[in-house]
């Protein structure tokens, strides 16, 4: 009799497990259908609305801790490689660390993702300003200014560029 009860108990557990698995499969197919209908994928940054790595990266960046900001933004782009905000944060962190070779790759990725807004253009201009390429910086800042003429950050960078150009001493050969 004991064997029969053990068998029945095991059979009931197997049935319960099958029901749970069937329920999970139904949820998964519903999730896939909802993702398809919304046009999102698991790589879509909108799928991760509260990206902890980007949030942390912004905090580190604001506190001038650019090494930790770079690490956080790098993790963010690993998790969501199609997130332009994470790539832009990574590029700005590289700029501050004077890793312009890596910053260029990150800016290129942002632009590949189809993002070309005033913030990106302004940041790319600032990157050029940090390198001393004033002509390239001016082109980026002016494109950003065309998109958002009331943006105080862009106006400030244009003013900074003007002051930099005035202070640069030219030597006639």
trRosetta pair geometry for C-beta under 8 A, 3 or more apart (Angstrom, degrees):
i j d omega theta_ij theta_ji phi_ij phi_ji
1 4 5.7 -56 -157 33 38 113
1 5 6.6 35 150 -17 69 104
2 5 5.8 -54 -151 36 34 110
2 6 6.4 33 153 -17 66 107
3 6 5.7 -55 -148 39 32 111
3 7 6.1 34 152 -21 66 107
4 7 5.6 -54 -147 37 30 113
4 8 6.2 32 153 -20 65 105
5 8 5.6 -51 -144 36 31 111
5 9 6.2 33 155 -20 64 106
6 9 5.7 -52 -146 36 30 113
6 10 6.3 30 154 -17 63 107
7 10 5.8 -56 -148 38 30 110
7 11 6.2 31 153 -21 65 107
8 11 5.6 -54 -146 36 30 112
8 12 6.3 31 154 -20 64 105
9 12 5.8 -53 -150 34 29 111
9 13 6.6 29 152 -18 63 105
10 13 5.7 -54 -149 36 33 111
10 14 6.4 34 152 -20 65 104
11 14 5.6 -53 -150 35 32 112
11 15 6.5 34 151 -19 65 104
12 15 5.6 -52 -148 35 33 112
12 16 6.3 34 153 -19 65 105
13 16 5.6 -53 -146 37 32 112
13 17 6.2 34 153 -20 65 106
14 17 5.6 -54 -147 37 31 113
14 18 6.4 34 153 -21 64 104
15 18 5.6 -52 -149 35 32 112
15 19 6.5 33 152 -19 64 103
16 19 5.7 -53 -152 34 33 113
16 20 6.5 33 151 -18 65 104
17 20 5.7 -53 -148 36 33 112
17 21 6.3 32 153 -18 66 106
18 21 5.7 -54 -145 38 31 110
18 22 6.2 33 155 -20 65 106
19 22 5.7 -53 -146 36 30 111
19 23 6.3 32 153 -20 63 106
20 23 5.6 -55 -150 36 31 113
20 24 6.4 30 152 -18 65 105
21 24 5.6 -52 -146 37 33 111
21 25 6.3 35 153 -21 65 104
22 25 5.7 -52 -148 35 31 113
22 26 6.5 34 152 -20 63 104
23 26 5.7 -54 -150 34 32 112
23 27 6.5 32 151 -18 65 104
24 27 5.6 -52 -148 37 34 112
24 28 6.2 36 152 -22 67 105
25 28 5.6 -52 -145 36 32 113
25 29 6.4 28 156 -16 65 104
26 29 6.0 -54 -146 38 30 106
26 30 6.3 32 152 -19 63 107
27 30 5.6 -57 -148 38 31 112
27 31 6.2 35 151 -22 66 105
28 31 5.5 -50 -147 35 31 114
28 32 6.4 32 153 -18 64 103
29 32 5.6 -48 -145 37 35 112
29 33 6.3 38 152 -21 64 104
30 33 5.6 -53 -147 36 31 112
30 34 6.3 31 153 -18 65 106
31 34 5.8 -56 -148 37 29 110
31 35 6.4 31 153 -19 64 106
32 35 5.7 -54 -148 36 31 112
32 36 6.3 30 155 -18 65 106
33 36 5.8 -55 -149 37 31 110
33 37 6.3 29 154 -18 65 107
34 37 5.7 -54 -144 37 31 110
34 38 6.2 22 159 -13 65 110
35 38 6.0 -64 -146 42 27 104
35 40 5.3 -96 -154 77 75 84
35 41 6.6 83 173 -104 120 33
35 42 7.6 -12 -142 -51 150 65
35 47 7.8 21 -123 -103 106 121
36 39 7.6 35 179 -71 31 30
40 44 4.2 -115 -155 45 86 158
40 46 5.8 -107 -114 75 130 111
40 47 5.4 149 166 -64 130 98
41 44 5.0 124 50 -22 62 98
41 47 7.3 -83 92 -36 36 143
42 47 5.9 -151 -140 128 35 171
43 47 7.6 87 61 26 15 137
43 80 6.3 137 -169 -144 56 61
43 81 6.1 -34 -160 46 114 85
43 82 5.1 81 142 7 102 118
44 47 4.7 101 74 -15 86 103
44 80 7.6 -29 108 -150 16 108
44 82 6.3 -41 -107 78 39 132
45 48 6.1 -69 -159 51 48 92
45 51 7.0 -39 -158 -45 91 140
45 80 4.7 98 -95 165 74 143
45 82 6.2 -137 -27 92 89 78
45 83 3.6 111 -86 -100 130 92
45 84 7.6 -105 -6 17 155 61
45 85 7.0 137 -173 29 161 103
45 86 7.3 -169 -109 -6 130 112
46 49 6.7 16 -166 -76 48 79
47 80 7.7 177 57 -112 96 119
48 51 4.8 69 130 -76 113 88
48 79 7.0 60 -59 136 174 118
48 80 5.6 -129 34 -62 137 137
48 83 7.8 -54 61 -77 116 136
50 55 7.3 1 -178 -35 68 136
51 54 4.2 51 100 15 117 111
51 55 6.5 165 93 -14 62 87
51 76 5.8 74 164 -136 129 107
51 79 7.2 160 -141 90 107 136
51 80 6.6 -78 -107 10 137 139
51 83 7.1 67 -67 -135 168 164
51 86 7.1 -83 142 -71 158 116
52 55 5.6 -56 -147 38 34 114
52 56 6.2 30 157 -16 68 108
53 56 5.9 -56 -146 40 29 108
53 57 6.1 34 154 -24 64 108
53 72 4.9 173 -170 -177 73 76
53 73 7.0 147 149 -90 100 24
53 75 4.5 -142 -131 92 142 103
53 76 3.6 -171 104 -69 123 85
53 79 6.4 150 12 17 144 136
53 86 7.1 37 101 -124 110 118
54 57 5.5 -53 -145 35 30 116
54 58 6.5 33 155 -21 64 102
54 72 7.4 159 -82 145 17 104
54 73 7.0 64 -108 -107 58 68
54 76 4.8 98 -58 -123 75 152
54 83 7.2 -107 -68 147 135 145
54 85 6.0 44 -144 116 141 112
54 86 5.3 -93 -88 -88 106 84
54 89 6.4 156 -140 6 78 159
55 58 6.0 -56 -155 32 28 110
55 59 6.8 26 150 -17 62 105
56 59 5.6 -55 -151 35 36 112
56 60 6.3 33 154 -16 69 105
56 68 7.9 -91 151 150 101 101
56 72 4.4 -144 96 -136 102 146
57 60 5.8 -55 -146 39 31 109
57 61 6.1 32 155 -21 66 108
57 69 4.9 88 -160 -156 70 68
57 70 7.9 118 -136 -42 104 12
57 72 3.5 -165 -71 99 81 118
57 73 4.2 100 -133 -55 152 80
57 76 6.3 -70 -17 -15 141 137
57 86 7.5 105 33 -134 160 70
57 89 4.9 80 131 157 136 143
57 90 7.9 -46 -158 -66 151 61
57 93 7.2 -79 -166 -56 107 137
58 61 5.6 -54 -144 36 30 113
58 62 6.3 30 157 -19 65 105
58 69 7.7 98 -62 -133 13 105
58 89 6.7 -81 -70 -120 70 135
59 62 6.0 -55 -148 36 29 109
59 63 6.4 12 156 -5 63 112
60 63 5.9 -70 -149 48 29 102
60 65 4.3 -88 -166 79 83 104
60 66 7.4 147 140 -87 99 19
60 68 4.2 -137 -142 97 145 102
60 69 3.8 -167 99 -67 112 76
60 72 6.0 150 16 9 139 138
61 64 7.7 37 179 -74 32 23
61 65 7.5 -91 -66 58 21 63
61 66 6.7 57 -116 -103 64 63
61 69 4.1 97 -63 -123 76 149
61 89 6.7 -120 -43 -155 151 95
61 92 6.7 44 -141 108 140 120
61 93 6.3 -99 -96 -83 107 89
61 96 7.7 159 -140 3 86 157
64 96 8.0 -156 -146 -173 64 145
65 68 4.6 -3 137 36 112 113
65 69 6.1 137 94 -25 69 92
66 69 5.1 -52 -139 39 37 117
66 70 6.1 44 158 -25 67 100
66 93 5.2 158 -166 -152 83 75
66 96 4.1 -140 -117 103 151 128
66 97 5.3 -172 130 -57 127 86
67 70 5.9 -51 -152 31 27 111
67 71 6.7 26 150 -16 61 104
67 97 6.9 106 -80 -96 63 123
68 71 5.5 -50 -148 35 38 114
68 72 6.3 37 154 -18 67 105
69 72 5.9 -57 -149 38 31 109
69 73 6.2 23 157 -12 67 110
69 89 6.9 -125 172 170 100 100
69 93 4.5 -164 108 -107 104 122
69 96 7.8 33 65 54 136 140
70 73 6.0 -59 -142 43 27 105
70 74 6.0 31 157 -24 64 109
70 90 6.6 80 -140 -140 62 66
70 93 3.9 174 -77 143 74 136
70 94 6.5 103 -115 -63 116 60
70 97 6.2 1 -54 -25 146 145
71 74 5.7 -55 -145 34 27 113
71 75 6.6 26 155 -17 62 104
72 75 5.8 -55 -152 35 31 109
72 76 6.4 34 149 -23 64 105
72 89 7.9 -57 96 135 94 134
73 76 5.2 -49 -148 33 37 118
73 77 6.6 32 156 -16 67 100
73 86 5.6 159 -157 -170 76 70
73 87 7.8 138 174 -92 109 15
73 89 4.1 -157 -109 107 132 105
73 90 3.9 -173 132 -72 125 73
73 93 5.6 179 27 0 142 143
74 77 6.1 -54 -150 37 32 104
74 78 6.6 35 149 -21 62 105
74 90 5.9 109 -70 -118 59 119
75 78 5.5 -54 -151 34 36 115
75 79 6.4 31 153 -16 68 105
76 79 5.9 -58 -149 38 32 107
76 80 6.4 -32 172 42 69 93
76 83 6.4 -85 152 74 100 143
76 86 3.7 -149 121 -136 119 127
76 89 7.2 29 55 65 148 132
76 90 7.6 -153 60 -51 106 107
77 80 7.0 -75 -126 74 29 57
77 81 5.6 60 177 -112 70 55
77 83 6.7 -139 -103 55 60 98
77 86 4.7 174 -65 128 73 121
77 87 5.7 90 -99 -76 125 69
77 90 5.9 -21 -24 -35 135 150
77 109 7.9 47 -147 128 138 155
78 81 7.1 15 -127 -69 16 86
80 83 4.1 57 113 -25 115 120
80 86 6.2 133 75 1 99 152
82 113 6.1 145 -160 -126 68 119
83 86 4.0 55 98 11 116 113
83 87 6.7 162 92 -12 63 85
84 87 5.5 -57 -147 41 38 111
84 88 6.0 40 155 -23 71 105
84 110 5.0 89 -150 -141 89 80
84 113 4.8 -162 -76 89 99 146
84 115 4.0 78 -135 -14 160 158
84 120 7.5 -49 172 -80 120 130
85 88 5.7 -52 -145 36 30 111
85 89 6.5 31 154 -17 62 105
86 89 5.8 -54 -149 37 31 112
86 90 6.4 33 151 -20 63 106
87 90 5.5 -54 -148 36 33 114
87 91 6.3 36 152 -21 66 103
87 106 5.3 176 -176 -170 80 84
87 107 7.9 153 148 -83 103 23
87 109 4.8 -134 -148 98 142 113
87 110 4.5 -177 107 -70 125 83
87 113 7.0 159 23 -4 153 141
88 91 5.6 -49 -147 34 33 113
88 92 6.4 31 155 -16 65 105
88 106 7.5 152 -93 150 21 107
88 107 7.9 64 -112 -103 61 60
88 110 5.3 80 -68 -103 79 143
88 115 7.8 -86 -52 110 119 146
88 119 7.2 37 -166 125 155 109
88 120 6.0 -101 -108 -102 124 83
88 123 6.3 107 -164 53 100 168
89 92 5.8 -54 -145 38 31 109
89 93 6.3 34 154 -21 64 106
90 93 5.7 -54 -148 35 30 113
90 94 6.4 32 153 -18 64 105
90 106 4.7 -150 100 -134 102 144
91 94 5.7 -55 -151 36 31 111
91 95 6.5 38 149 -25 64 101
91 103 4.9 89 -160 -153 71 71
91 106 3.5 -167 -74 103 84 123
91 107 4.8 102 -133 -56 148 73
91 110 6.6 -59 -20 -20 144 131
91 123 6.7 95 102 140 120 129
91 124 7.9 -24 151 -84 144 70
91 127 7.1 -53 160 -75 103 143
92 95 5.4 -45 -151 28 35 117
92 96 6.7 32 153 -16 64 103
92 103 7.8 96 -63 -132 16 108
92 123 5.7 -72 -80 -155 101 127
92 127 7.9 -117 -105 -70 53 102
93 96 5.9 -57 -153 37 33 108
93 97 6.3 22 152 -9 66 111
94 97 5.6 -64 -144 46 33 106
94 99 4.3 -87 -162 75 87 100
94 100 7.2 143 141 -86 102 23
94 102 4.4 -140 -137 93 143 102
94 103 3.8 -170 100 -68 120 80
94 106 6.1 155 13 10 140 140
95 98 7.6 27 176 -77 32 30
95 99 7.8 -84 -56 54 18 63
95 100 7.0 55 -112 -96 58 68
95 103 4.9 89 -61 -113 70 149
95 123 7.7 -153 -16 179 156 89
95 126 7.0 61 177 110 160 96
95 127 4.7 -108 -106 -109 127 87
95 130 5.8 126 -174 30 100 161
98 130 7.7 -144 -104 154 70 124
99 102 4.3 -1 139 33 113 115
99 103 6.1 138 96 -25 69 89
100 103 5.0 -50 -139 37 39 118
100 104 6.3 48 158 -27 67 97
100 127 6.9 135 -129 -178 91 101
100 130 7.6 -172 -87 96 113 113
100 131 5.8 77 -112 -84 154 120
101 104 6.1 -49 -156 26 27 112
101 105 7.1 24 148 -14 58 103
102 105 5.6 -51 -153 34 40 112
102 106 6.4 38 150 -18 68 105
103 106 5.7 -58 -150 38 33 110
103 107 6.3 32 154 -17 68 105
103 127 5.6 -179 147 -141 139 134
104 107 5.8 -54 -145 38 30 109
104 108 6.2 35 153 -23 64 107
104 127 8.0 159 -73 153 62 145
105 108 5.6 -53 -149 35 30 116
105 109 6.5 33 151 -22 63 103
106 109 5.6 -50 -150 32 34 113
106 110 6.7 38 150 -21 64 100
107 110 5.6 -49 -151 31 36 114
107 111 6.5 30 153 -14 66 106
107 120 7.5 135 -145 -173 84 94
107 123 7.6 -167 -105 106 108 104
107 124 5.3 106 -145 -101 140 103
107 127 6.9 -111 -56 19 145 166
108 111 5.9 -59 -151 41 31 108
108 112 6.3 36 149 -24 65 106
109 112 5.4 -50 -146 33 33 116
109 113 6.6 36 154 -22 63 102
110 113 5.9 -58 -158 31 30 111
110 115 5.4 -70 173 68 80 116
110 120 5.6 -174 140 -135 137 128
111 114 7.9 78 176 -54 37 12
111 115 6.8 -105 -99 66 31 67
111 116 6.2 51 -129 -80 79 91
111 120 7.2 150 -73 160 76 142
115 120 5.8 137 129 -46 99 155
116 120 6.2 -109 -133 72 35 137
116 121 7.0 56 -173 -51 71 101
117 120 5.4 95 54 12 66 101
117 121 7.1 -135 101 -1 32 94
117 147 6.6 174 -167 155 54 157
118 121 5.8 -60 -144 43 32 109
118 122 5.9 35 157 -23 68 109
118 144 4.4 100 -154 -159 72 79
118 145 7.8 114 -139 -52 110 20
118 147 4.1 -156 -69 89 99 123
118 148 3.9 -3 -91 8 172 119
118 151 5.8 172 146 -29 144 161
118 154 6.4 -60 177 -60 112 139
119 122 5.7 -55 -144 37 27 112
119 123 6.3 26 157 -17 63 107
119 144 7.7 126 -43 -139 14 118
120 123 5.9 -55 -148 37 29 109
120 124 6.3 28 154 -18 64 107
121 124 5.7 -54 -144 38 31 110
121 125 6.3 35 153 -21 63 105
121 140 5.1 -176 180 -172 76 80
121 141 7.6 161 139 -86 95 21
121 143 4.9 -120 -163 95 147 106
121 144 3.8 -174 96 -70 113 92
121 147 7.0 123 31 17 143 136
122 125 5.6 -55 -152 35 30 114
122 126 6.5 31 151 -20 64 104
122 140 7.1 154 -96 144 19 100
122 141 6.6 62 -119 -113 62 62
122 144 4.2 118 -60 -145 77 165
122 151 7.3 -111 -68 124 149 145
122 153 5.9 69 173 115 154 110
122 154 5.0 -101 -103 -90 123 84
122 157 6.2 150 -160 19 93 157
123 126 5.6 -51 -148 35 34 112
123 127 6.5 42 150 -24 64 101
124 127 5.4 -47 -152 30 35 118
124 128 6.8 35 149 -17 63 102
124 140 4.8 -145 94 -140 94 145
125 128 5.7 -54 -153 36 35 110
125 129 6.4 39 148 -22 66 104
125 136 7.7 -171 -126 128 60 68
125 137 4.7 92 -171 -158 76 62
125 138 7.5 134 -146 -31 114 10
125 139 7.5 -166 -105 72 99 55
125 140 3.0 -167 -72 94 89 118
125 141 4.2 133 -167 -51 162 73
125 144 6.4 -101 -6 -3 138 133
125 157 6.2 100 106 149 122 143
125 161 7.9 -50 164 -68 114 136
126 129 5.3 -49 -148 34 36 117
126 130 6.5 43 152 -23 65 99
126 137 7.2 82 -79 -139 18 106
126 157 5.9 -88 -79 -128 91 135
127 130 5.8 -50 -153 30 31 113
127 131 6.8 23 150 -12 61 108
128 131 5.7 -60 -153 40 35 110
128 133 4.4 -78 -171 75 90 104
128 134 7.7 156 136 -84 100 15
128 136 4.2 -134 -154 100 147 105
128 137 3.9 -165 95 -69 109 75
128 140 6.1 147 16 9 135 137
129 132 7.7 50 -178 -68 31 20
129 133 7.6 -93 -70 60 24 62
129 134 7.0 57 -114 -104 65 57
129 137 4.1 92 -61 -122 77 149
129 157 7.1 -144 -26 -165 159 101
129 160 7.1 52 -167 113 154 114
129 161 6.2 -102 -107 -92 124 89
129 164 6.9 152 -156 10 102 170
133 136 4.2 4 135 32 117 117
133 137 6.1 142 95 -24 70 89
134 137 5.4 -54 -143 37 33 115
134 138 6.3 39 157 -25 66 102
134 161 6.5 136 -151 -158 89 93
134 164 6.4 -165 -107 109 119 119
134 165 5.8 128 -171 -84 149 90
134 168 7.4 -98 -37 -23 154 156
135 138 5.8 -51 -152 30 29 113
135 139 6.8 31 150 -19 61 102
136 139 5.7 -50 -153 31 36 113
136 140 6.6 32 152 -14 66 104
137 140 6.0 -59 -153 39 32 108
137 141 6.1 28 154 -17 68 110
137 157 7.9 -132 174 164 106 109
137 161 5.7 -174 120 -113 121 123
138 141 5.8 -58 -143 40 29 109
138 142 6.1 27 160 -19 66 109
138 161 6.0 146 -84 172 76 149
139 142 6.1 -58 -146 37 25 108
139 143 6.5 25 156 -17 62 107
140 143 5.9 -58 -151 36 30 109
140 144 6.3 28 153 -17 65 108
141 144 5.6 -56 -149 38 32 112
141 145 6.1 35 152 -24 66 107
141 154 6.2 148 -158 -162 79 84
141 157 5.4 -152 -116 110 123 113
141 158 5.1 155 160 -80 137 81
141 161 6.2 -129 0 -19 165 154
142 145 5.4 -50 -142 35 33 115
142 146 6.6 42 154 -25 63 99
142 158 7.8 96 -71 -104 61 116
143 146 5.7 -48 -154 27 32 115
143 147 7.0 26 151 -13 61 104
144 147 5.9 -61 -158 38 35 108
144 148 6.6 -34 166 41 71 94
144 151 7.2 -80 151 61 100 147
144 154 4.8 -159 119 -119 115 127
145 148 7.1 -88 -135 69 26 57
145 149 5.7 54 178 -103 72 61
145 151 7.5 -136 -111 46 52 106
145 154 5.1 171 -81 153 72 132
145 155 7.5 103 -113 -73 105 59
145 158 6.5 42 -69 -57 136 139
146 149 7.3 15 -120 -61 16 87
148 151 3.9 52 125 -27 119 119
148 154 6.2 139 85 1 99 148
149 154 8.0 -105 -128 87 24 137
151 154 4.2 62 89 12 112 111
151 155 6.7 171 90 -11 58 86
152 155 5.5 -55 -144 41 37 113
152 156 6.0 41 156 -24 68 106
153 156 5.7 -53 -148 36 29 113
153 157 6.4 27 154 -17 63 106
154 157 5.8 -56 -149 37 31 109
154 158 6.4 33 153 -19 65 104
155 158 5.8 -53 -149 35 31 111
155 159 6.4 31 152 -18 64 105
156 159 5.7 -55 -150 37 31 112
156 160 6.2 34 151 -20 65 106
157 160 5.3 -49 -143 37 35 115
157 161 6.2 42 153 -23 65 102
158 161 5.5 -50 -148 34 32 115
158 162 6.5 35 151 -20 63 102
159 162 5.6 -51 -151 34 33 113
159 163 6.5 30 152 -16 65 104
160 163 5.8 -54 -148 38 32 109
160 164 6.3 34 152 -22 65 107
161 164 5.6 -55 -147 35 30 113
161 165 6.3 31 154 -20 65 104
162 165 5.8 -53 -147 34 30 110
162 166 6.5 28 154 -18 63 106
163 166 5.7 -55 -149 36 33 111
163 167 6.3 22 157 -13 66 111
164 167 6.0 -64 -146 41 29 104
164 168 6.5 37 155 -33 65 102
165 168 6.0 -47 -149 19 31 114
